[in-house]
Amino acid sequence: MENSSKSIKVLIVDDSSFMRKLFSDMISANPIFEVIGRARNGKEAIEKAEQLRPDVITMDVEMPIMNGIEALKIICQQEKIPVVMVSSLTKEGAYETLKALEYGAVDFIQKPSTSTILNNESFQKNLHSKLKIASKANVKPSLEINNKPLRATVGKYAETLTKKQNNIVAIAISTGGPKALQYVIPQIPATFPYPILIVQHMPPGFTKSLAERLNTTSAVSVKEAENGDVVTPGNVYIAPGDYHMEVEVVNKSHLIKLHQNTAVNGHRPSADPMLRSLLNCNYQEAICVIMTGMGSDGTEGLKDLKKRLKTLAIAQDEKSCVVFGMPKSAIMKGIIDEVVTLEKIAEVIVNRIGGR
């Protein structure tokens, strides 16, 4: 193993002794990691996080004494240690995971069934990747603690939102996305006159839960996109996990097209196919936002889009990103017009409608 001073120190939290041992063996198989502790419940996790100061924590959700969500809120608020949630493959698991991401978890990984997790190389590789990224992430305060009324910040622009233009908003986002979207989408007024497309890198099931949660907190309508949906103003469409989402013109209407072509930039959905598809549509202008996330998804698609369509390109700034990968990639290519904080993204979008 590498010198422990350079390794990524991991704390494993799970009430199952089998899972603690399995995760420990899987993580330790990569020499860049060092498992420095294990905890059986949330209470132990808080104590060991303070004592051991790991670089990253894996956290199960359902545990006795104190569950993972409650422990997460305390750790993110007090210790500022990145946490990767371990999620079950159920609708309830997806809902709990989204809550955890809003409360400050950096990322999550789906726990396979006990019968398939053994010798599961793809799961192990994914776990290593997520832990490495999370260990360098910027831990954010819980949304539950932030009580500022998000919608009020753009209310003064509501009178400008009746302009009838054939424009569209497209958002590319990954690690840190669910929480960031909870800042942005609820600020968009109900009278917003453009459709909004979102590619958020997530597995199947989780994107539907994300859309449902956003829909309950937003003035605009939010849904997981379905093949053949008519793209209409004031509606938000989130690409479903494991499907690319594009827009196509059929009988003068813009429709959602979903497909499972090869992953792009390692992702399906990917932002690049979505952005490039807008070139074949009848939009006068696109407002494109590249937000928090690892990698470079969205950069090439945005570059192609800007060559042929009037486009306002916005990137989230480094300080407010959980992972400053995707925005940095687009900024380095010289294709971004404005770099703004997370709290200002909705305001910049709405201001564009007013011609400011």
Residue, then its C-alpha position, 0 to 999 in steps of 0.5 A: m500500500e502507498n504511504s498512509s499519509k497520501s492514501i484516501k482514508v475511508l470510514i465505513v458505516d453499515d449495521s451489517s457486519f457482512m457489508r462492513k467486511l465486504f466494503s472494507d475488502m473491496i475498498s482496500a483492494n485499491p492501494i489509494f484507499e485506507v479503511i481506517g474505521r467501521a461503524r455500526n450506526g449513525k451515532e458511532a459514525i458521528e463519534k468516529a468521524e470526529q475521532l478519526r477524521p476520514d477523507v470520505i465516509t460510506m453511509d448506509v441509510e437504514m440503521p438502528i439507534m440513529n439512521g444514516i440521514e440523521a448522522l449525515k446532517i450532523i457530520c456535514q454540518q459539524e465535520k464537513i467530511p464528504v459522505v457517499m450514501v449507499s442506497s437500496l434499489t427501491k423507490e423508497g431507497a431513491y427517495e431517501t437518497l435524494k433527501a440525503l443529497e439535499y442534506g449534504a451527501v456528495d454522491f451515492i452508490q446503489k447497493p446490489s443484492t447480496s447474491t450479486i455483489l460478491n465478485n462484482e467488478s463493475f460495482q467495485k470500480n464504480l465505488h472506487s471512482k465515487l470515493k476518489i471524487a468525493s474525497k476531494a469534493n466541496v461539502k455544502p451546508s444542508l438545504e434544511i438549514n438554508n431557510k431563504p425563500l428561493r422564489a422571492t429572489v426573482g419575483k420582481y421580474a415576473e412582469t417581463l415573463t410574457k414575451k413570446q419567444n421560441n427559446i429553450v433552456a438546457i442544463a447539464i449537471s452531475t455530482g452535487g446536482p440534485k441539491a443544486l437543482q433544488y436551489v435553481i428550479p424552485q426560483i423559476p416563476a410559474t409564468f416562465p415562457y420557455p421549456i427547460l431540459i435537464v440532463q442529470h447523471m443518475p441511474p434509472g428510478f432516481t431521476k423519476s424521484l428527483a423530478e417528483r421532489l422538484n415538482t413539489t417545491s417548484a412553481v413550474s411543472v417538473k417531470e421525468a421525460e417520456n418518449g414523445d412528450v411535446v416540449t412546451p413552455g414553462n415545463v421542465y423535462i428531466a432525462p430518465g436514467d439510462y436514456h439519452m434525451e434529445v429534441e426533434v421536430v415532428n409536424k412543427s412540434h418539438l418532441i422528446k426523443l429517448h434512446q439507448n445509444t452508446a454512452v457518451n463521455g461515460h454517461r447515459p444520459s449525456a448532455d452532449p446529444m441533448l445539446r446537439s439535438l437543438l441544432n435540428c430544432n426551430y429555436q431562436e436562442a438557447i440558454c445553456v447552463i453547465m453546473t456542478g459535476m465531474g468530467s467534461d460532459g456538455t462541453e463539446g455539445l455546447k461548443d457545437l451549439k454555439k457555432r450555429l445557434k444564438t446561445l447564452a452559455i452559463a457556468q456555475d462558479e468553482k466556489s459553489c460547485v461540489v465538483f468543479g469538473m464540467p463547468k471548468s471544462a467548458i470555461m477552459k474551452g472559452i465557450i462560457d459567457e457568464v460564470v455565476t454562483l449557484e444562488k444567481i443562476a435562476e436570476v441570470i436565466v430570468n433576466r435574459i427574458g427581460g432583455r437585460 
